Amino acid sequence: MTPTKPVYHAVAEKSGKWWEVTVTGLPTREPCWHTQGKDLDDALFMARDVIALMLDVDEDSFDVVMTEKTE
């Protein structure tokens, strides 16, 4: 049986020309991490990048579920 990858969650919210992204649930000292992207694809890429950097792991070793925050 193949072990499942950890799943991390990110929330993207439109702010002017950018998407602000908050990543929560990382097993780090900080409760959440923030990044931004030019569009939703870029926001997802940046969320994956910040998770990999904070955990010092490969970007393909986990999954990211990103939701769009609506008002």
Number of C-alpha atoms within 10 A of each C-alpha: 3 4 5 9 11 9 12 17 16 23 19 25 18 18 9 8 9 16 22 22 25 18 22 17 13 16 10 11 6 10 10 13 17 15 16 21 19 14 15 20 11 14 24 23 15 18 29 23 15 17 21 16 12 13 12 9 12 12 16 10 11 15 15 19 13 19 14 13 12 7 5
